């Protein structure tokens, strides 16, 4: 019985030790986008999740991510002056943070993109 318990403890320790640590990195993002303009931040590697929090003035603002290899991804939009989005991403692919102004007037924004990196 004690050998089985010892083996279980050793295996549990090895599994925990083998998991990589996730590092949280906050990237300040800000700027002014003219009508129908966008801005990319990055690229970033080994990202497991992205959270974007922005305050903005103007019509509408969208934020999300796109993969560096095909520029496909996800985004959400807001007209309330605040935008908060969170996504899980494929950590094996490099990502850009996307900020996009779909409105017909300029939009100023500031906030952070929080990246969770392996």
C-alpha positions as CSV (number, residue, x, y, z in Angstrom):
1,X,0.0,0.0,0.0
2,X,2.8,2.5,0.9
3,X,4.6,1.8,-2.5
4,X,1.4,2.7,-4.4
5,X,0.9,5.8,-2.4
6,X,4.5,6.9,-2.9
7,X,4.2,6.2,-6.6
8,X,1.0,8.3,-6.8
9,X,2.7,11.2,-5.0
10,X,5.8,11.0,-7.3
11,X,3.6,10.9,-10.5
12,X,1.4,13.8,-9.2
13,X,4.5,15.9,-8.6
14,X,5.9,15.1,-12.1
15,X,2.7,16.0,-13.7
16,X,2.5,19.3,-11.8
17,X,6.1,20.1,-12.4
18,X,5.7,19.5,-16.2
19,X,2.9,22.0,-16.6
20,X,4.3,25.3,-17.8
21,X,3.7,28.5,-15.9
22,X,1.4,31.0,-17.4
23,X,2.7,34.6,-17.4
24,X,0.3,37.5,-17.4
25,X,1.6,40.4,-19.5
26,X,-0.3,43.8,-19.7
27,X,0.3,45.7,-22.9
28,X,-0.9,49.4,-22.9
29,X,-2.8,50.2,-26.1
30,X,-4.0,53.6,-27.1
31,X,-4.5,55.8,-30.1
32,X,-6.9,57.5,-32.5
33,X,-8.4,55.7,-35.5
34,X,-9.9,57.5,-38.4
35,X,-13.1,56.2,-40.0
36,X,-12.9,52.6,-41.0
37,X,-9.3,52.3,-39.8
38,X,-7.7,49.5,-37.8
39,X,-4.5,48.9,-35.8
40,X,-2.6,45.7,-35.0
41,X,-0.4,45.2,-31.9
42,X,2.1,42.4,-31.9
43,X,2.6,39.7,-33.0
44,X,2.8,37.7,-29.8
45,X,3.8,34.1,-29.3
46,X,2.6,31.3,-27.0
47,X,-0.5,33.2,-26.0
48,X,-3.3,31.1,-24.4
49,X,-5.8,33.8,-23.7
50,X,-6.4,37.5,-24.5
51,X,-8.4,40.1,-22.5
52,X,-8.8,43.6,-23.9
53,X,-10.2,46.5,-21.8
54,X,-10.7,49.8,-23.6
55,X,-12.3,53.2,-22.9
56,X,-13.1,55.2,-26.0
57,X,-14.6,58.4,-27.3
58,X,-16.4,58.4,-30.7
59,X,-19.0,56.3,-32.4
60,X,-18.1,52.6,-32.2
61,X,-15.0,50.5,-31.5
62,X,-14.2,46.9,-32.1
63,X,-11.4,44.8,-30.5
64,X,-10.2,41.3,-30.7
65,X,-7.4,39.2,-32.1
66,X,-6.3,37.7,-35.4
67,X,-3.8,35.0,-36.1
68,X,-0.6,36.1,-37.8
69,X,-0.6,33.3,-40.4
70,X,-4.1,33.9,-41.9
71,X,-5.4,37.1,-40.2
72,X,-8.6,35.2,-39.1
73,X,-9.8,35.6,-35.5
74,X,-12.6,37.1,-33.4
75,X,-13.7,40.6,-32.4
76,X,-16.5,42.3,-30.6
77,X,-17.8,45.9,-30.9
78,X,-19.3,48.5,-28.6
79,X,-20.9,51.9,-28.8
80,X,-21.1,52.6,-25.0
81,X,-17.6,54.1,-24.6
82,X,-16.2,51.0,-22.9
83,X,-15.3,47.7,-24.4
84,X,-14.2,44.5,-22.5
85,X,-13.6,41.3,-24.4
86,X,-11.9,38.0,-23.5
87,X,-10.8,35.1,-25.8
88,X,-9.1,31.8,-25.5
89,X,-6.6,31.4,-28.4
90,X,-4.5,28.7,-29.9
91,X,-1.2,29.0,-28.2
92,X,0.7,27.3,-31.0
93,X,-0.1,30.3,-33.4
94,X,1.2,33.9,-33.2
95,X,-1.5,36.5,-32.6
96,X,-2.1,40.2,-33.1
97,X,-4.3,42.3,-31.0
98,X,-6.8,44.1,-33.3
99,X,-8.5,47.4,-32.7
100,X,-10.9,48.5,-35.4
101,X,-13.1,51.6,-35.9
102,X,-16.1,50.7,-38.1
103,X,-17.8,54.1,-37.7
104,X,-17.7,57.1,-40.1
105,X,-15.9,59.4,-37.6
106,X,-12.6,59.1,-35.7
107,X,-12.4,57.3,-32.4
108,X,-9.8,57.8,-29.6
109,X,-9.2,54.9,-27.3
110,X,-6.9,53.8,-24.4
111,X,-6.6,50.7,-22.2
112,X,-4.8,47.4,-21.9
113,X,-4.5,44.1,-23.6
114,X,-3.7,41.4,-21.1
115,X,-1.9,38.4,-22.6
116,X,-1.7,35.0,-20.8
117,X,1.5,33.5,-22.2
118,X,3.1,30.0,-21.7
